[in-house]
Amino acid sequence: MTNSKPIRCIIIEDEPFAQKLLQSYIEKIPYLELLATFTNPIESYPLLHQQTIDLVFLDIEMPQLSGMQFLESLAHPPKIIFTTAYSQYAVESYEKNALDYLLKPITFERFMAAVNKFPPSTEAPITMPQPSSIVAEPPKDEHIFVKVDRQLIKLFYQEILYIESLRDYVQFYTLDQRHIVHHTLKKLAQLLPEQFHRVHHSYMVNLDHLEQIRDNHIILPNKEIPISKKYRDLVLQEVQKRLI
């Protein structure tokens, strides 16, 4: 992500499968930082008192202490996204100012919709991903359109700093925005113009914004991108063409 702070989160969930699913979703999103996972809400109290937690993914039906009881016990609770198999708590969850209420089984699209309700950074507003993605324009054009939240958003090539892979999604970064789109870097390489180069299995950069190459990193405005051995020679060859 850009220089905005990550969202520091924890999971409180007593089902191992649900824990692993939430962890896998969080790993796909670079601006989420998972600090810990707990099977019992009581175990989370020390961490909540020691560190600043921004967001809790909280199950409701748990032994010893329910998610609702746990939330009521906190004097200054972080933002809460409930994760549960039971629909009957939905009204109560919103009365407690929960960000969202996710019914299991939880899809990644629904998970992202909930995460995007977190108060956005002023530096980089987050937009929701939707299935499908990019409408390619002929090479003579200077932009593409991306499908985000049932909208078509125009992105000018010169505005794009870099693109990060999130497995089945990619995230476009500009100086002041980021957009998550259902696409892959491999397909993008066939659509974008020549200034865009793959530099790592997780990154594609716009070399027009390259400020410096330092060791095994490309320096862009407010961001360092790693260069893998696989792509290093190709990137250096392209940079050589721009030497004067």
N, C-alpha and C positions, 0 to 999 in steps of 0.2 A: 504494500500500500504506500501512499505518499507519506508525508511527515505527520499526518494525523495520528492520534493515539489509537492503539488497538482496543477493542472491547474485551475487557477481562471477564471471563465467565467461568462458572462451575456447573457441574451436573449433579443433581441429587435424584437418584433413580435406583430402585432396588431390583430391577429386572436386568440381568446381564445382557440379553439381546438388545434391549432398548438402550442400554448404556453404550454398547458398541456402535449402534446405528447413529446415535447423536454424536459420538466422538468422530465417526467417519464424516459426517456432515460438517462438523466444525473444522476438520482438517482441510476441507475443500475451500474454506473461506479465509483468506489471508488476514483480514482485519478482525477475526475472532481469535482470542488467545485463551486456550483452556488451561486453567490453573490446577484443577483437581476434579476428581469424580468421587462421589460418596454414595454408599448404599443406604445410609441412615442419616437423616437430616441433623441429628444431634452431633454427629461427627464433624459437621461443617462449621459449628460455632467458633472454634478457635481461629480458623482461617478468616472467617468473616470479621472477627475482631482485630486481627493482625494486619490484614491487607484490604485495599479498596477493591471490591468486587462490583462490576458494573451490571452483570446480568446473570441470572440463575435459571437454568432449565430444571424445572421442579415437577416431580411426579406428585400425585395426590394420595392415592391409596398405598400407604406404607405402614409397616408394623411400628409400634411404639409411638410414633408421632406422624400425623398426616401432613401433607403439604400445606393444607389450609391452616392447621394449628401452628406449624412451623413459621409460616408467614406472619401470623398474628403475634408471634413471640418476638419478632424483630422490631426494635424501636425505630430504626432507620433502614428499611429494607432496600436492597438493590432492585433493579427492574426484574420482573418475573415473567417467564414464559412457561405456562403449565403444560405438561406432557402427560396424558392420561388415556386410559381406555374407556373412561366413563363420561358420558355427555351431561349427566345431571348436575355437574358442578359449574357449568359454563357461566350461568348468571352470577353466581357467587364470586367466581374468579374476576369478572369485570367490575363487580362492586368493590373488589380489593385492588382495583387499578392495575390488573395484570396487563402486560403488553399484548399477550395473545393466549389462546387456549388451543393446543394441538391435540387432536384425537388420533390415537394409534390405530392402524399403522401410519406412520408419518412419512410423507414423500419429501424429497429434497425441495421441490418447488414450494410446497406448503411451509417447509422449514424456513426457506429464504424469505417468504412473504412475512413470516413472523419476525425474523431478525431485522428486516428492513423497517420495522416499526420502532426500532431503537432510535432515540433522538439523534439525528445525523450530525456529523461533524460539519462545521462551517467551511472546512477546507475542501472536502470532497464528498458531495452528496452521493448517496448510494441509490441505484435504481434497480428494481426487481428484474430478475431474469424471467423470460417466458420461453416455452418451447419454440423452436425455430429461431430465426436469427438475422441473417445478413442478406440484404438485397444488393447484389453486386451491380455496379455501374460500369459502363464502358471505360477502357483505360484513359480516354481523353478527359474524363471527369476528374474532379479533385476531391471527391468525397464518396462515402458509402452511406447507406442507411442501415441502422440496426433496429431490430424489433425489441422493444422493452416495454413491458406492462401495457400491451395492446396499443402501443404507439410506435410510429416510425420516427427515429431520431437521426438527424443528419450529423455525421462526423466528418469534418474535413481532415484529410490525411495529415496536414501540417499541424493539426491540433493534437494528434495522437502521439504520446511519448513512447509508450510501450504497451505490450499486451501480455497478460499472464495466463497460463493454462490453469484451469481448475477442474482437471479431468474432463468431464463431458461439457464443461462450460469454459468460456474465456472471459477475462475482465479487461476492458479497454481503459487505459489511464490517460487522461489529458492533464493539463496543468491544474484544473479546478474541478474535475468531475471523474467519476468512474462508472462504467456500465457493464453489467454482467449479462452475457448473451449465451444462448445454447449453441455452441459451435466448437471447433477444434483448431489448434494452431496449424495442423497439417493442411486443412482445407483453406485456412486463411492465407497460407503461403501462396496458394494458387490465385487468390483474388486480389491481394494488395499489390501496389506498385513496387518498383525495385528498391526504393529506399528502406523498405521493411525487410529485416533479416532475422532469421532464427539464430539465436546465440546460445541457447540452452534448451533442454527438453521442456522447460517450463516458461521460457520467455522468447518473445520476438520484440525487437526494438526498431524504432524509426531512427536511422542513422543521421538524419538531418538534425536531430537534437543531441547528438553525441558531443560531449564537452571534453572528454578525456578517456584514454584507456590506461588503467593503472593495474599492473600485475594481471590478474585474471578477472578484472572487472571493467565494465563499461560504466562511465560516469555520465548520468543524465541529470537534468535539473531535479534536485531533491531526491535522487535515487541512485543507488549502485546496483547494477545488474551483473550477476556472475556470467562468465563466458566458459563454456565447457570445452574440453579438448577436441571434441567432435566438430565444433563449429569455429574454433579459434582461428585456424588458418584462413577459412573462407571470409571471416569478418575482417581480418587484417588485409587480405587481398582487396577487399572492397574499399577499405580506408585508404590503401595505397593509391587507388585511382583518384583520390581527392587531394593528394599531396601536391603542393606547389613549390 
